[in-house]
Amino acid sequence: LRRRERTCLANYLLSVRHDAALVAETLETAPTLPAFANLRCGEWYLCPGRRAGPCYFKSTDGHTASLAFSLQRLNWQVLRAAAAHGGAAIVDSTRKGKAFPDALSKTVPCWCAVLNEAARQLRAEEGLLEAGEVEEAAEACLPPWLPPSEAARIRALVPGWVAGLHAALTPAMRADLAKGLGRRRLRPVWCAVPDPLPPEVLQPSPGSLPVLCLCASGAISARRSREVRSWAYIQGAGDDHEGWAGSLTPAGFWARAEELVRLARDDPDACEALREGGDGGGAPEAGGNSCTSERGRSGLRPLGATSVALGSFADALADPTRAWPAVIVVTEPGEAIPTALAGRLGPPVCHLRAAAAVRGNRTADWWVVELLPRAVQAARSALLKGAGEEGPALAIIHGSGCSEVHARAVALAVLVALFRDAQGREAPAA
């Protein structure tokens, strides 16, 4: 019975929707707090209408044996939102056995501590410190359940991480820290649904910017769930969704959430067909059944004056009259191009799988060595063929989850390799 419950798609869908409703209810008490979905699992629990955007605090950066502060995942958008709105929320979940994922219990607190101390040091360099602030060396605010030995190890690593961050800062980032963050301190606060928001979030102390680490997965056993429901609850169902969702993606789920939930309740066996469906990555319909309508879209975004455009499947679907001479597609493993879009795109000149670096080659930088050069070469050929045509000659389109981050990396590599300046003048063909 337990094995059947863990493979039943209806149980996963109902568990995700149950937890997502609790997340929405919890965040209702702080309606102005920007909420970010931590990739990849957070996208299942935070409806598009409440989402300020994605972030990527990786759990492995918080694992005891591999503690790290990543300069590739600075999540600067979270810092700016917290500074502008007086705090921010990060939504994630974890499977049975933990109250919080390592991303929320360790990676986020380390990030807060590094940025706090970096801001303090920058203010000292620029003579902006106020009386008594010099002695306030930032210290990592860690969850109380963390073992003292691990907490001491994290605090000992923070100075080295701060030095690494200083070397990577641009002038704009220095201004965000020294003036945008200023004397205020990012302070992680933990909450798991269905608990109410802590007072540190609702009434933060002066000089504090709460970073709410909101865990969407409830600690309830499948046995207890069967006693109160007709389906088995799966804690952290959105975690590692490649193992159960098939072609269904978070975007496809939110596009018709209520329809899928009704189907899961009324006919669980029919849900199994969704694993092989081709419309898992679709965009929400206008006036659809997500908690609110997704932000308005106007098609793919041109990259400056170049002939390259970038956007998601939803962006592409929002402009049904547009055709692109060449397309590079970036998706997560197992994610399919939406049926409504596949016919218009034709075969992509290059199709990259976003998680290839994790699964295909753990020792080499797979994206830098293999995939980015392949994408740049495909882009070069496409731009040469499309030279002189009106509109974008190349579209870079991504699916859900971490594919957005990888698509931006592809776009940046194409711009650096193939264009000389911001006016869109192309570099000589190699």
N, C-alpha and C positions, 0 to 999 in steps of 0.2 A: 504493500500500500504506500509506504513512504517513498519508494523509488518512483511509483506512478505519479505521486503528487509532485515530485521534483522535476518530472518531465512534462507535466501538463501545462501547456501554454496558458490556459485560462487562469490557473492559479497565479502565474506570474503577472498577468495583466491586471487581475483583481487586486493583487498585493500592491502593485505599483500605484494603481489609482487610489487605493485606500490610503497609502502613505502620502501621496501627492495632495490629497484633500486635507490631511492633517498639517502638511507644510503650509498650504494656503491659509488655513485657519490660524495657524501660529503667526504667520507674517501679517495677518490683518491688523494685529495690534500695533504694528509699526509700519504703516502704509507708505511712509516716505523713505524707508530704508532700502537702498538699492540692493537687489538680491542677485547673486551670480551662481550659475550652475557649474559645479566643479566637474570638468570633463574626466571620464565620459559619463559616469553614472548619474551625475546630478541633473542632466537634461531630462531624465525620465520623471523626475519629481517636481520640477519647477516649470509651471506652464509658461508658454511664450509671452503671454501678456503681462506677467509679473517679473520677467527676466530682464535684468539690466545688461546681460551679456554672459559669455562663457569665461571661465578662468581655468587654470590648470595647475593645481597644487598636487604634485605626484606623491602617492603614498610611499613609494620606494625611497624617496628623499627623506622620509621619516623613519625608515626601518632602522632598528638598533645597530645592525652591522654595516649600514651604508648611509649614515647621516650626511646630508649634503644641503647646500644652498645653491640652487641652480641659477646661473646667469642667463640661461636660455628660457627660463620660465619665471620672469620677474613679476608677471601679473600686475603691470603698472596701471592697468585700467581700474583695478580694485583700489589701489592707493589713491588715485585721483578721485574716484567716486566717494571714498570714505572721507577724504579731505573736504570735498564739496558739500556733502550731505550729512556730515557728522557721524559717519559710521557706514558699515556695509555688512551684508550677510553672505555666507558661502554655504551652499546646500550640497550635501553628499550623503552617502549611506555606506553601510558595511554589512557583511553577511553574519550569520549566527556565530556567536563566540566573542564578539566585541561590542562595547557600547558605542565607540566612535572609531572611524577609520584612522589610520596613521596620518593621513593627509590633514585631518582636522585636529588631532591630538598633538602632533609634533611638527609637521611641515609648516602649517600656518603660523603657530607660535614662533618658530624659528624665523620665518619671514618677517613677522612683526618686530621681533627683537633686532634683526639686522637693519631694517629700515629706520627704526627709532634711533639706534646708535649712529647710523650714518647721517641722519638729519642733525643730530646733536653735534657731531664733529664738524659738519659743514657750517653750521651756525657759529661754531667757535672760530673756524677759519675766517669767516666773513665779519666777525665782530658783532654778531646779532644776539649773543647770549644775554639773558636778563640776569639780574642779581640772584644769586643762589643757584643758578642753573648749571654752573660749571661742575658741581659735585654730583649732578644727577646722571651718572653714567647709566645708560639703558641696560636693563637686565631682563632676560627672557622670562615672560610670564607663562608658566607651564601648568598643565592640569594637575590637580592635587593627587591623582591616582598614579602619576608617573613615579617609578622608583627613584629614590634620592641619588643613586649612583648615575643613572641615566640623565637625570636633570643636571647634575654637576658636569657631566661630559658635554652636554649641549651648551651650557653656559661657557665652558672653556673653548668651544669651537667658534663662538660668535665673533670674537675679534678678528680672526682670520677671514671669516666670511665677509665682514665689513670691509676689510682691506681689499678683498677681491672685487666687491661691488664698487668701491671708490674708483678703481682702475677702469671700470666699464661705463661709468656715468657720462652722459652727454650734458652739454650746458642746460638743455631743457629739463633733463631729469634732476640735475643739481638744484634747479629752481623749484621743482616740485617738492623736493625734500626740505630744502632750507626755508622756503617761504610758504609753499602750499601746506606742508605738514607742520612746519614751524615747531613751536614748543609742545604742541599736542602729541600724544603718544597713542599709537595703535595698541589696543588691548584686546586680546582674544577672549571671548566669552563662549561657553559651551552650553548647548541646549539640545535635547533629543525630544522629538515628538512622542507623545502628545503634551509634554510639559509646557507651561506658559513661558513666555520670554522672561529672562532674569531682569531684575531691576537695573542692572548695569547697562542694559540695552535701552530700556524705556526711559530711564532717567540717569544718563551717564554723568559722571563727576566732571567738573571743569578740567579742561586739558586732556580729556580722554576721548578717543575715537574707538568705540566698540566695534570689533570685528566678530560678528556672530558666526560661530561654527555650528551650523544646524544639521543634525543628523536625522535623516528622514526615515530610518528603519527602526521599527519598534521591537522591543525584546519580548516577543510572545511566541510560544511554541506552536507547532502545527497541531499538536493534540488539543491544546486549549482553544486554538482557532476553530477546530472542527466542532467544539462544543457550543460555540456561539454563532457559527456561520455554516453555510452549506459548501464552503470551499476551504482549502488549506492555505493559511497565510505563510508566505516565504519571506523571511527577513532579508532585507537588502536585495530584493529581486532584480533591481536595475544594475547590480554589480556584475561585470563580465557578461553582458547581455549577448555576446556572440555565441554563447553556449546554448541559448534557448530561443532567441528572438528570430533567427533566420534572417529574412530580408526586411523584417519590420524594424524601423529605426525610431528614435524618440520623436523626430519630426513627423513621421507617419502616424505614430501613436496619438500625438496631440492634434493632428489634423482631423481625426474622427474618434476622439477618446470615448465619448458617450456611446457611440455606436458599437465600438469594440467591447466596452464594458457590458453592454446589454447582451451582446453575442456570447461573451464569456459566461455570463450568468445563466442564460437561457439554453445555450447549446455548446457546452465546452468542447465536444468533439469537432464541431465546425471550425473552431479556432485554429486547429492544427493546420488548416489550409493556408493560414496567414504566414506560416514559416516560409512557404515557397512563393508567396505573392510577389508581384512585380511593382506594387505601388507603395512599398514601405517607406519610401523617402519623400513622399509628396508633401506639398505645402498646405497649410490650413485653408479651408474654403472661407470666403468672405462671410462673416457672421457665423462662423463655425462653432464647434462645441468646446473649444478651449476656454479657460477661465475668463479671458478677455480676448479681443481680437489682437492678432499679432501686429507689430508696428507696420505701418504702411510701407510697401515696397514699390520700387519703380524700375525694376530690371537690374541688369548687371551694371557695375560701376566702372566707367572708363578710368584707366590709370593715367591721370594727367593728360598730356597731349599725345600720348602714344597710341598705337593701334591695338592695345591690349585691354581687355575688360576682365573684371573679377567679380565673382558672386557665388551664391548658393543655388541649389536646385530650385528653391522657392523664388529666388530672384529671377531665374531664367523662366520659370512658369508664369511669373507676373507680367511678362512681355510676350504674348503669344504670336505677335507679328514679326518678331526679330529672328533673323537667321544668321548663323555665324559660319564663315568659311572653314574655320578649323577650331577644334575644341580639345582642351586638355582636361580630363576629369580626374578628380582626387576623391576617393571614398575610403571608408573603413572596410576591413575585410568582411566579405559576405554582404555588403550593402549594394543594392541594385539601383541602377538609374531609373527614376520613375517612368512608368509606361507612357504617360502623357508627354514626357520630354524626350524619350529615346527616339521616337520617330522623327522629331525635328532636328535632333543633333546629328544623326548618322553615326558611323563608327568614329570614335574619338581618335585623334592622331596619337594620343598617349593616355593611358589609363593607369594611374598609380594607386596603390593600396597604402593607406596611411599608416598602418601598424606593421609594415614590413620590417622596419628596423628592430622591432621588439622580437618578432617571431622568426625572422629569417636569418639574422646575423647579429648575435649578441656582442661580438668583440669588435666589430668595425662600425664606423659611422655609415650605415647603409645608405642613408639619404644623400649624404655628401658624395660618397664614392660612386654610387650606382644610379640612384633614381633622379637626383637633380640634374646631372649631366644628360641623362636620357630625355628629361623634359625640356631642357634648354635646346638640345639638338632638334627635337620635334618642333619647338617654337620657332627656331631659326628657319627651318624649311617652310613652315606655315606662313611666316611673315614674308618670305621671299615670294611665295606664290600669290599672296594677297596684296602685294605692293600696288599702290595706285587705286585700290578700291575704296569706296566711301564706307565709313563706319569701322568698328573694330574688325581686324583681320583675324584675331585670336581671342578666344574666350577661355578663361580658366575657371572651371565650375567645380564646386565641392559639395559633398554630402553633409552628414551630421558629425557631431563629436569632434575628435581630434583632427579630422580631415580638413577643417577650416584652418587650423594652424599650419598644416602642411601645405595647403593651397597658397597661403600667403607667402610661405617660404619659396614655393615655386615661382610666384609672381615676382618676388624680390630678386631671385636668381636670374630670371628672364630680363628684368630691367637692367640689372648690373652688367650682364653679359652682352646684351644686344642693343642697348641704347646709350648714346653719348651724353645726353642732357635731358632736362625736364621739358624741353620743347618737343620731345618725341623724335629727335633726329637719331636715326639708327646708326649703329657702329658698322664699320666695313665688314662684309661677310668674311668669315674665316674659312 
